[in-house]
Amino acid sequence: MQGRMITTVTELGSAPVFRKEFSLSSGDVSRATLRISSLGVHEARINGKPVGPDVLSPGWTSYEHRLRYVTHDVTALLGESNTLTVLVGNGWYRGRLGFMGGRAFYGDRLGVIAALEIDYADGSTQVIATDETWSADNSDVIADDLYHGQTIDARQRTELRTWHLRTRELDFDTSLLTPYIGPVVTRHEAIAPVSVSASPSGRTLVDFGQNLVGWVRFTVTGPAGSEIRIRHAEVLEDGELGTRPLRDAQATDRFILSGGSDFFEPTLTFHGFRYAEVSGWPADVPLSLEAVVVHSDLRRTGDFACSDELLNQLHRNVVWSTRGNFLDLPTDCPQRNERLGWTGDLAVFAPTAAYLFDTSAFLADWLADLAAEQSAADGLVPFVIPDILKYQGSPPDFPDPDSTAFWSDAAVWVPWTLWQAYGDRTILERQYPSMVAHVRRVGTLLSPSGVWDGSFQFGDWLDPDAPADNPAKAKADPGVVATAAYHRSLLLVAATATLLGNTADADEFSALASRTRDAFHAAYVSADGVVHSDCTTAYTLAIEFDLLDPSLRETAGRRLAELVAASGYRVSTGFAGTPYILDALTRTGHLDAAYRLLTERECPSWLYPVTMGATTIWERWDSMLPDGSINPGEMTSFNHYALGAVADWMHRTVGGINALAPGYARVRIAPRPGGGLTWARAGLDTPHGRIEVSWRLAGDGSVAADVTLPEGVTGVLSLPGQPDREL
């Protein structure tokens, strides 16, 4: 890019607007291309019109290693005389980040870098690039922060700006600039309120009927200088806005009126909310506003429905939590003072996400940051990507963190998931050094007995039996969880090495996987098949991560089913066990127990939040208690996708769509009815075309299925009580 990173000479009291006027230097324009990036988030306009549909660009990457730029075709926006303006807000670069306080971790000056290349029909080219000839001025955005919200003063809007402020060049390494791998963030649908009511204290509450991520926009006329304030939250408690889960995030937008007709849209922030509390609205003006849904521009690929409407709502909740948390990067939650790219959440959820949406480029972009952060940390995969915790220090209850099971395993599990989902080995080739670095680093952390039990672990995080203030205190021994996860990563890295032709690596990691399996048996499996901790997660991981021989697997499956029944078919697993327990039950012949666990409605269960009116997946099984009060723990969210990983089982076992080859080049259609379901259907857009399956129970209990496969895709149809059929 030919431009220079520029900033204002003096710090402004608002989000700065950079400006350049120019005229066309030749005749007809054949093409005009704008490449632009910023330190902070930007909005660019040519002659007052947006250059593209994106918002919050260039998003959040590991800025020390890579800064993305956006490319826009702006041919249609140019005239003889033109004005290019760029508004820059704090965003992730200079705004508040993390749950331990602090801001401006990457730098204290906002900046913009851009180059507009205009190609003319006569073969000439004109370049308008950022440099010190650009001017700047204040904007109508007098405060902006991702956590706290945005303040817009409509009185500051004027076409009579002096543009007297000079700019200067910032010291910036342009080699950090890189094009987007994944999609930009865009607006999606707008949602009208389902109700407007008064709270017990007399406050005006707007319910949009859906927990979403984005902002509220509206047009209003009122007295000059008066202020409308909109505060956001996901739930109500005692009829009032439930803001305690936000911790210290204000999640409040403020709008100061000009006295005329004002349109407001706070696009330099975002909120996770279903409810908005509105104050200061002009008394003589009808309340009229809408919520705008914002997330990365992902194409929906997979769907699912069945005869149980509660399961359908559960699935819709998974979809909405994916949308809300796939905003430029895969975050844990979109509402409180956190919104970080926790690796463990994605490690278990990636298969579900890859079915619901085309996440190939989106997650490849995030994995590029993971590899960069990991390389700078001597092979250690941080808890969050981008790694903001390295600037803040780890929380006090995370002593001397190093590689951590499930969380650091994202370096292996996510690329493998993308390979299985899309069949493009490029992702494995790109991420292979990162995958290898992870398992080799963990190899240095093993105890003399060969198990991974000597360093900090999250373990079976958020076990429902753990204390509310100590979510890591699970029933499953952390060493069992960590060693099982390491074994899985070794198997996947060995398979990747084989696929890529790295024979020596394949032999090395296969041998290490075998030794780890033996060590797991010696340390954690008794002769009669009892797995240490004797709890659901311990048996689940031993079964699903291939740590048991067939005879012991059958024994473990029986014990797992006993424990599930003893729990009253309520969930007894945490972060590690929950994504895999239904598969472990199904694999060992306990399909009925899997369905009973899935369809249980009492807390803790997947359907309990649905019965409580949830429209997204909760962080805790009991984020809201049965009496309607919010969980008293310091950490609770009503929009976390991790526990929604159960949808992967629903797609494969209820819907019946299973990949037999990467990218669904060959498939197994194997629906397994149960749980009182009478029909189900599933559809998936694959790289080869659309797969559709629908099945229905006949009066005699037999299953009739309709299957559509793309041309060139073969498969196996497996229905209960019938011989397998080649498709």
C-alpha positions in Angstrom: 0.0 0.0 0.0 1.4 3.4 -1.0 -0.2 5.4 1.8 1.4 6.3 5.2 -0.2 5.8 8.6 -1.3 9.3 9.7 -2.8 10.7 12.9 -3.8 14.1 14.1 -1.1 16.4 15.3 -3.0 17.1 18.5 -5.3 14.7 20.4 -9.0 15.5 19.8 -11.9 15.4 22.2 -13.8 13.1 19.9 -13.3 10.4 17.3 -11.3 12.2 14.5 -12.4 12.5 10.9 -9.6 12.5 8.3 -10.3 14.3 5.0 -8.8 14.6 1.5 -10.2 16.5 -1.4 -9.2 15.6 -5.0 -10.2 15.9 -8.6 -10.0 13.3 -11.3 -6.8 13.8 -13.3 -8.0 12.3 -16.6 -11.1 11.2 -18.5 -13.2 8.1 -18.1 -12.5 6.0 -15.0 -12.3 2.3 -15.7 -11.8 1.2 -12.1 -11.2 2.8 -8.7 -9.9 0.7 -5.8 -9.6 1.8 -2.2 -7.4 -0.1 0.2 -7.7 1.0 3.7 -6.8 0.1 7.3 -6.5 1.9 10.6 -5.3 1.8 14.2 -8.8 1.8 15.7 -12.0 1.0 13.7 -12.9 3.1 10.7 -15.7 4.2 8.5 -14.8 5.6 5.1 -17.0 7.6 2.8 -16.5 9.1 -0.7 -18.7 12.1 -1.4 -20.7 11.3 1.7 -21.5 7.7 0.7 -20.0 4.6 2.5 -17.3 2.9 0.5 -18.7 -0.5 1.5 -21.1 -2.5 3.7 -18.5 -3.3 6.4 -18.5 -1.9 9.9 -15.9 -2.1 12.7 -13.1 -2.6 10.2 -10.3 -3.7 10.3 -11.5 -5.7 13.3 -9.2 -7.2 15.9 -6.1 -9.1 15.0 -2.8 -9.6 16.8 -1.8 -6.1 15.9 1.8 -6.7 16.9 2.0 -9.3 14.1 -0.7 -8.4 11.5 -3.1 -5.6 10.6 -5.7 -6.3 8.0 -6.7 -3.9 5.3 -10.0 -3.8 3.4 -10.3 -3.5 -0.4 -13.3 -1.7 -1.9 -14.3 -1.1 -5.5 -15.4 2.5 -5.4 -15.7 3.2 -9.1 -19.4 4.2 -8.9 -18.8 6.7 -6.1 -16.4 9.0 -7.9 -17.3 12.3 -9.6 -15.2 15.1 -11.1 -14.5 16.6 -7.7 -14.4 14.3 -4.7 -14.0 14.2 -0.9 -12.7 11.1 0.9 -13.4 11.1 4.7 -12.5 8.5 7.3 -13.9 8.4 10.8 -11.7 6.5 13.3 -12.9 5.2 16.6 -11.1 3.5 19.5 -12.3 -0.1 18.7 -10.1 -2.9 20.0 -6.8 -1.0 19.3 -7.2 1.9 21.8 -10.4 1.0 23.7 -11.0 -0.9 26.9 -10.2 -4.6 26.7 -10.4 -7.5 29.1 -12.0 -8.2 32.4 -9.1 -6.9 34.6 -9.3 -3.3 33.4 -7.0 -1.2 31.2 -7.1 0.2 27.7 -4.9 1.3 24.8 -2.7 -1.8 25.1 -1.6 -1.6 21.5 -1.0 2.1 21.2 -2.3 5.5 22.3 -2.8 7.2 18.9 -5.5 6.5 16.4 -4.5 6.4 12.8 -5.5 5.7 9.2 -3.6 4.4 6.2 -5.2 4.3 2.8 -4.5 4.3 -1.0 -7.1 5.0 -3.6 -5.9 3.8 -7.0 -7.9 5.2 -10.0 -7.3 3.6 -13.3 -8.4 5.5 -16.4 -9.6 4.3 -19.8 -6.6 6.0 -21.4 -4.2 3.7 -19.4 -3.1 6.3 -16.8 -3.3 5.9 -13.1 -3.9 8.3 -10.2 -3.2 7.5 -6.6 -4.7 9.3 -3.6 -2.8 8.1 -0.6 -2.7 9.1 3.1 0.1 11.6 3.9 0.6 14.8 5.8 -1.4 16.8 3.2 -4.6 15.3 4.6 -6.6 17.4 7.1 -8.6 16.4 10.1 -11.4 17.7 12.4 -13.6 16.7 15.3 -16.6 14.5 14.6 -20.0 14.2 16.2 -18.8 11.1 18.1 -17.6 12.6 21.4 -17.0 9.2 23.1 -16.8 5.7 21.9 -15.8 2.4 23.5 -16.8 -1.2 22.7 -17.7 -2.0 26.3 -19.1 1.3 27.6 -20.9 2.5 24.5 -20.9 5.6 22.2 -22.0 9.2 22.6 -23.1 11.2 19.6 -23.7 14.9 19.7 -25.9 15.8 16.7 -25.1 19.5 17.3 -21.6 18.8 16.1 -22.8 17.8 12.6 -22.1 20.5 10.1 -20.9 20.9 6.6 -19.0 24.0 7.6 -16.1 22.4 9.3 -12.9 24.3 9.0 -10.8 21.2 8.5 -7.9 23.2 10.0 -6.3 20.5 12.0 -3.0 19.1 10.5 -2.0 15.5 10.4 1.3 13.9 10.9 2.9 10.5 9.9 3.0 7.8 12.6 5.9 5.4 12.9 4.3 2.2 11.5 5.7 -0.9 9.9 3.8 -1.4 6.7 5.0 -5.0 6.4 2.3 -5.8 9.1 -0.4 -5.0 6.6 -2.2 -8.1 5.3 -5.5 -8.6 3.3 -8.5 -10.1 5.1 -8.5 -13.9 4.9 -12.0 -14.0 6.3 -15.2 -11.9 5.8 -15.7 -8.4 7.1 -18.3 -7.5 9.8 -21.6 -6.2 8.3 -25.1 -5.2 9.4 -27.7 -8.0 8.9 -31.4 -7.8 9.6 -33.1 -5.1 11.6 -35.5 -6.2 14.4 -38.5 -4.3 15.6 -39.5 -4.3 19.3 -42.0 -6.9 20.4 -43.1 -4.8 23.3 -42.5 -1.5 25.1 -43.4 -1.4 28.8 -42.7 0.4 32.1 -40.6 -1.4 34.7 -41.7 -1.4 38.4 -39.5 1.7 38.9 -41.1 3.5 36.0 -38.3 3.1 33.5 -39.1 2.5 29.8 -38.1 -1.0 28.7 -38.0 -2.2 25.1 -38.0 -5.9 24.4 -36.7 -7.0 21.0 -37.7 -10.7 21.6 -34.3 -12.0 20.7 -31.0 -11.9 22.5 -28.8 -10.4 19.7 -25.6 -8.5 19.1 -25.4 -5.1 17.5 -27.0 -1.7 18.3 -30.2 0.4 18.3 -30.8 3.0 15.7 -33.6 5.6 15.3 -34.7 9.0 14.0 -36.1 11.5 16.4 -36.8 15.2 16.8 -36.5 16.9 20.2 -35.2 20.0 22.0 -31.6 20.9 21.2 -29.1 19.7 23.8 -31.5 17.2 25.4 -30.1 13.6 25.8 -31.5 10.2 25.0 -29.8 7.4 26.9 -30.1 3.7 25.9 -28.8 1.1 28.2 -28.6 -2.6 27.1 -28.8 -6.0 28.8 -29.7 -9.5 28.0 -32.3 -10.3 30.7 -34.6 -8.7 33.2 -34.5 -9.4 36.9 -37.4 -8.4 39.1 -38.8 -6.5 36.1 -35.8 -4.3 35.8 -32.8 -4.3 33.4 -30.4 -7.1 34.6 -27.1 -5.4 34.4 -25.0 -7.2 37.0 -23.7 -9.8 34.6 -22.1 -7.0 32.5 -19.7 -6.3 35.4 -18.3 -2.8 34.9 -19.3 -2.6 31.2 -21.7 0.4 30.9 -23.2 -0.8 27.6 -24.9 2.6 27.3 -25.3 4.8 24.3 -26.0 8.5 24.6 -27.5 10.7 21.9 -27.6 14.5 22.2 -30.2 16.2 20.0 -29.7 19.1 17.6 -33.2 20.4 17.7 -34.0 19.2 14.2 -34.6 15.7 12.8 -31.7 13.6 13.9 -30.8 10.1 12.8 -28.6 8.1 15.2 -26.7 4.9 14.7 -23.8 4.1 17.1 -21.5 2.1 14.7 -18.3 2.4 16.7 -19.5 0.0 19.5 -21.6 -3.1 19.9 -23.8 -4.6 22.6 -25.2 -8.0 23.5 -28.8 -7.5 24.4 -32.4 -8.4 24.2 -33.7 -5.4 26.3 -33.0 -1.7 26.0 -33.8 0.8 28.8 -34.6 4.1 27.2 -34.5 7.4 29.1 -34.8 11.0 27.9 -37.1 10.3 24.9 -39.1 13.4 24.0 -42.5 13.1 25.8 -44.5 14.2 22.8 -42.8 11.9 20.3 -43.9 8.2 19.8 -41.1 5.8 20.7 -39.8 4.3 17.5 -36.5 2.4 17.1 -35.0 -0.8 15.8 -32.2 -3.2 16.7 -29.6 -3.9 14.1 -28.0 -7.3 14.1 -24.2 -7.2 13.4 -21.7 -10.0 12.9 -19.1 -11.3 10.4 -20.6 -11.8 7.0 -20.9 -15.6 7.1 -23.0 -17.7 4.7 -25.5 -20.0 6.4 -24.8 -23.6 5.2 -26.6 -26.1 7.6 -30.1 -26.4 9.0 -32.0 -28.7 11.2 -35.6 -29.3 12.4 -37.5 -32.1 14.2 -40.8 -32.9 15.7 -39.8 -31.6 19.2 -40.2 -27.8 19.2 -38.1 -27.4 22.3 -35.2 -29.0 20.5 -35.9 -26.7 17.5 -35.6 -23.7 19.8 -32.4 -25.1 21.3 -31.0 -25.3 17.8 -32.1 -21.8 17.0 -30.4 -20.7 20.2 -27.2 -22.3 19.0 -27.4 -20.4 15.7 -28.0 -17.1 17.4 -25.1 -17.6 19.8 -22.9 -18.4 16.9 -23.9 -15.2 15.1 -23.5 -13.0 18.1 -20.1 -14.3 19.0 -18.7 -14.7 15.5 -18.1 -10.9 15.3 -14.7 -10.6 13.6 -13.3 -13.3 15.8 -14.9 -16.2 17.8 -15.5 -14.7 21.2 -16.8 -16.2 24.5 -19.5 -13.6 25.0 -20.6 -10.3 23.4 -21.9 -8.3 26.3 -19.7 -7.9 29.4 -16.2 -6.5 29.9 -14.6 -9.5 28.2 -15.5 -10.5 24.6 -12.3 -12.4 24.1 -11.3 -15.1 21.7 -11.1 -18.0 24.2 -9.4 -20.9 22.6 -11.2 -23.6 24.6 -14.6 -22.4 23.6 -13.8 -22.7 19.9 -11.9 -26.0 20.3 -15.1 -27.8 21.2 -17.6 -25.8 19.2 -15.8 -25.7 15.8 -17.6 -28.7 14.3 -21.0 -27.2 15.1 -20.0 -23.8 13.7 -18.6 -25.4 10.5 -22.0 -27.1 9.9 -24.1 -24.0 10.5 -22.0 -21.6 8.6 -19.2 -21.5 6.1 -16.5 -20.7 8.6 -13.5 -21.8 6.5 -12.1 -18.3 5.9 -13.3 -16.8 9.1 -11.5 -19.4 11.3 -8.5 -19.5 9.0 -8.0 -15.8 9.7 -8.3 -16.4 13.5 -5.8 -19.3 13.2 -3.3 -17.0 11.6 -3.4 -14.9 14.7 -3.1 -18.1 16.9 0.0 -19.2 15.0 1.5 -15.7 15.3 0.9 -15.5 19.0 2.1 -19.0 19.6 5.3 -18.5 17.6 6.1 -15.4 19.7 5.4 -17.4 22.9 7.8 -20.4 22.2 5.0 -22.7 21.2 2.6 -21.8 23.9 -1.0 -21.3 22.7 -2.5 -18.6 24.9 -5.9 -18.8 26.6 -7.2 -16.1 24.3 -6.5 -15.1 20.7 -5.5 -12.3 20.2 -3.6 -12.5 23.5 -4.5 -9.5 25.5 -3.8 -11.2 28.7 0.0 -10.9 28.1 -0.4 -7.2 28.7 -2.7 -7.5 31.7 -1.2 -10.6 33.4 -3.3 -13.7 34.1 -6.0 -13.6 36.8 -4.8 -14.5 40.3 -6.5 -17.9 40.2 -4.5 -19.0 37.1 -1.1 -19.7 38.7 1.8 -19.9 36.2 -0.3 -20.8 33.2 1.3 -22.8 30.4 -0.2 -25.0 27.7 -3.6 -26.0 28.9 -5.7 -28.9 27.7 -8.7 -28.2 25.4 -7.7 -24.5 25.3 -4.3 -24.9 23.8 -5.5 -27.9 21.8 -7.4 -25.5 19.6 -4.2 -25.3 17.6 -4.8 -28.9 16.5 -8.5 -29.4 16.8 -9.7 -26.4 14.8 -7.6 -26.9 11.7 -8.6 -30.6 11.7 -12.2 -29.6 11.9 -11.9 -27.3 8.9 -10.2 -30.1 6.9 -13.0 -32.5 7.7 -15.7 -29.9 7.0 -14.4 -28.5 3.7 -11.8 -30.9 2.4 -9.2 -28.2 1.7 -5.8 -29.4 2.9 -4.4 -25.9 2.6 -5.5 -25.2 6.1 -3.5 -28.1 7.4 -0.4 -27.1 5.4 -0.6 -23.6 6.8 -1.2 -24.6 10.4 1.0 -27.7 10.5 4.0 -25.9 12.2 1.5 -24.6 14.9 0.0 -28.0 15.4 3.4 -29.6 15.9 4.7 -26.9 18.1 1.7 -27.4 20.5 2.1 -31.2 21.0 5.9 -30.8 21.3 5.5 -28.2 24.0 3.1 -30.3 25.9 5.5 -33.2 25.6 7.9 -31.2 27.8 5.2 -30.8 30.5 4.4 -34.5 31.1 5.2 -36.0 34.4 7.8 -38.9 34.6 4.9 -41.3 34.3 3.9 -39.9 31.0 0.6 -38.2 32.0 -0.2 -34.5 31.9 -0.9 -33.7 35.5 1.7 -31.2 36.7 0.5 -27.7 35.5 -2.5 -25.5 35.7 -5.6 -26.8 34.0 -9.1 -25.5 33.5 -10.2 -29.1 33.5 -13.9 -29.9 33.2 -14.7 -26.2 33.5 -18.2 -25.3 34.7 -19.0 -28.8 36.0 -22.6 -28.1 37.3 -21.6 -29.6 40.6 -18.7 -27.2 41.0 -19.1 -24.3 43.4 -20.4 -21.1 41.7 -17.3 -19.2 42.7 -14.9 -22.0 41.6 -15.9 -23.3 38.2 -12.6 -25.3 37.8 -13.4 -27.5 40.9 -14.9 -30.4 38.9 -15.5 -34.0 39.6 -13.1 -35.1 36.9 -9.4 -35.2 37.8 -7.6 -32.5 35.7 -4.9 -35.0 34.8 -7.5 -37.4 33.3 -9.0 -34.6 31.2 -5.6 -33.2 30.1 -4.0 -36.5 29.2 -7.0 -37.6 27.2 -7.0 -34.3 25.3 -3.3 -34.7 24.6 -3.8 -38.2 23.2 -6.4 -36.9 20.9 -4.1 -34.1 19.7 -1.3 -36.5 19.1 -3.5 -38.8 17.0 -4.7 -35.8 14.9 -1.2 -34.4 14.4 0.0 -37.9 13.4 -2.8 -38.2 10.8 -2.0 -34.7 9.5 1.7 -35.6 9.1 0.7 -38.7 7.2 -1.6 -36.7 4.9 1.1 -34.1 4.2 3.8 -36.8 3.6 5.8 -36.0 6.7 6.6 -39.6 7.5 9.1 -39.1 10.2 6.7 -36.8 12.1 3.9 -39.3 11.7 6.0 -42.0 13.2 7.1 -39.8 16.0 3.6 -38.7 17.0 2.0 -42.1 16.5 4.6 -43.6 18.9 4.0 -40.8 21.4 0.3 -41.3 21.2 0.8 -45.0 21.9 3.0 -44.2 25.0 0.4 -41.6 26.2 -2.3 -44.2 25.9 -0.3 -46.7 27.9 0.4 -44.0 30.5 -3.2 -43.1 30.8 -4.1 -46.8 31.4 -1.4 -47.2 34.0 -2.3 -44.1 35.9 -6.1 -43.8 35.5 -7.7 -47.1 34.4 -8.2 -50.1 36.8 -8.2 -53.7 35.8 -12.0 -53.8 36.0 -12.4 -50.7 33.8 -13.0 -48.0 36.3 -11.6 -44.7 35.1 -10.1 -42.5 37.8 -12.7 -40.0 39.2 -15.5 -42.4 38.2 -17.5 -39.6 36.8 -19.3 -39.0 33.5 -16.6 -36.7 32.0 -13.8 -39.2 32.7 -15.7 -42.1 31.0 -16.8 -39.8 28.1 -13.3 -38.7 27.2 -11.8 -42.2 27.6 -14.4 -43.5 25.2 -14.4 -40.7 22.6 -10.7 -40.0 22.6 -9.9 -43.7 21.8 -8.1 -44.5 25.1 -9.9 -47.8 25.7 -9.8 -51.2 24.1 -13.2 -52.6 22.8 -13.9 -54.7 25.9 -13.1 -51.9 28.4 -14.9 -49.4 26.2 -18.1 -51.5 26.6 -17.6 -51.6 30.3 -17.0 -47.8 30.4 -20.1 -47.3 28.4 -22.2 -49.2 30.8 -20.8 -47.3 33.7 -21.3 -44.0 31.9 -25.0 -44.9 31.3 -25.4 -45.9 35.0 -24.0 -42.5 36.1 -26.2 -40.7 33.7 -29.3 -42.5 35.0 -28.2 -41.9 38.6 -28.1 -38.1 37.8 -31.7 -38.3 36.8 -30.6 -37.7 33.2 -29.6 -34.2 34.1 -26.3 -32.9 32.8 -23.3 -33.7 35.1 -20.5 -32.8 32.8 -18.7 -29.5 32.4 -16.8 -27.9 29.5 -14.7 -30.9 28.6 -17.3 -33.7 28.8 -20.5 -32.0 27.6 -19.6 -31.8 23.8 -18.9 -35.5 23.7 -21.1 -37.4 26.2 -24.0 -38.0 23.8 -21.5 -39.5 21.3 -20.0 -41.7 24.0 -23.4 -43.0 25.0 -24.4 -43.6 21.4 -21.1 -45.3 20.5 -21.4 -47.8 23.3 -25.0 -48.7 22.6 -26.9 -46.4 25.0 -28.8 -44.3 22.5 -31.9 -44.1 24.7 -29.8 -42.7 27.5 -28.4 -40.1 25.1 -31.9 -39.0 24.1 -33.1 -38.8 27.7 -30.1 -36.7 28.6 -30.8 -34.4 25.6 -34.5 -34.0 26.2 -34.4 -33.5 30.0 -36.0 -30.2 31.0 -35.0 -29.9 34.7 -31.8 -27.9 35.6 -29.1 -28.6 34.7 -30.0 -29.6 31.1 -29.9 -28.3 27.6 -33.6 -27.7 27.6 -33.9 -26.0 30.9 -32.8 -22.6 29.5 -35.3 -23.1 26.7 -38.1 -23.6 29.2 -37.0 -20.3 30.8 -37.4 -18.4 27.6 -33.7 -18.4 26.5 -33.1 -17.3 22.9 -29.3 -18.0 23.0 -27.1 -20.5 24.7 -26.2 -19.7 28.3 -22.7 -19.8 29.8 -23.9 -21.7 32.9 -26.5 -24.3 33.0 -28.3 -22.1 35.6 -27.3 -18.6 34.5 -30.9 -17.9 35.5 -32.3 -19.7 38.5 -35.9 -21.2 38.4 -37.2 -18.2 40.4 -36.1 -15.8 37.6 -33.1 -14.4 39.5 -29.7 -14.3 37.9 -27.0 -16.7 39.1 -25.2 -15.1 42.0 -21.8 -16.1 40.6 -19.5 -13.3 39.4 -19.3 -14.9 36.0 -22.4 -15.6 34.0 -23.5 -14.8 30.5 -26.7 -15.4 28.5 -24.9 -15.7 25.2 -22.1 -18.3 25.2 -21.9 -20.9 22.4 -19.7 -23.5 24.0 -22.4 -25.7 25.6 -24.3 -25.5 22.3 -21.7 -28.0 20.9 -24.4 -30.6 21.4 -25.9 -29.4 18.1 -23.1 -31.4 16.4 -24.6 -34.6 17.7 -28.1 -33.5 16.6 -26.8 -32.9 13.1 -25.1 -36.3 12.8 -27.3 -38.6 14.9 -30.8 -37.0 14.7 -30.4 -35.5 11.3 -28.1 -38.3 10.1 -25.5 -36.4 8.1 -22.0 -37.7 8.6 -18.9 -37.2 6.6 -17.0 -40.4 5.5 -14.4 -38.3 3.7 -13.2 -34.7 4.2 -15.5 -32.1 2.7 -18.3 -34.7 2.5 -17.0 -36.2 -0.7 -18.4 -39.4 0.7 -21.1 -39.5 3.3 -22.9 -41.8 5.7 -26.6 -41.0 6.2 -27.4 -42.6 9.5 -30.3 -41.1 11.4 -31.0 -42.7 14.7 -34.5 -41.9 15.9 -35.3 -41.7 19.6 -36.6 -39.5 22.4 -40.1 -39.6 21.1 -39.2 -37.9 17.8 -41.4 -38.8 14.9 -39.6 -36.9 12.2 -36.5 -34.8 11.5 -34.8 -33.1 8.6 -31.3 -31.7 8.0 -29.6 -30.0 5.1 -26.0 -29.0 4.5 -24.3 -27.1 1.7 -21.0 -28.9 1.1 -18.2 -28.0 -1.3 -19.8 -30.6 -3.6 -23.3 -29.4 -3.4 -26.4 -29.7 -1.1 -27.1 -32.8 1.0 -30.6 -33.2 2.3 -32.1 -35.8 4.6 -35.6 -36.1 6.0 -37.0 -39.1 7.8 -40.3 -40.1 9.4 -41.4 -42.9 11.6 -44.1 -45.1 10.1 -47.0 -46.6 12.1 -45.1 -49.9 12.6 -42.0 -48.1 14.0 -40.0 -48.4 10.8 -38.1 -45.4 9.4 -38.7 -44.0 5.9 -36.0 -41.6 4.7 -35.7 -39.2 1.7 -32.0 -38.5 0.8 -30.6 -36.1 -1.7 -26.9 -36.2 -2.6 -25.0 -33.9 -5.0 -23.9 -35.4 -8.2 -20.6 -37.2 -7.8 -21.0 -37.8 -4.1 -21.4 -41.4 -2.9 -22.5 -42.6 0.5 -24.0 -45.3 2.7 -27.6 -45.2 3.9 -27.9 -46.8 7.4 -31.4 -47.0 8.9 -32.3 -48.9 12.0 -33.4 -52.5 11.4 -32.4 -52.4 7.7 -29.2 -53.5 5.9 -26.9 -50.7 4.9 -27.4 -49.5 1.3 -24.8 -48.0 -1.0 -25.9 -44.6 -2.4 
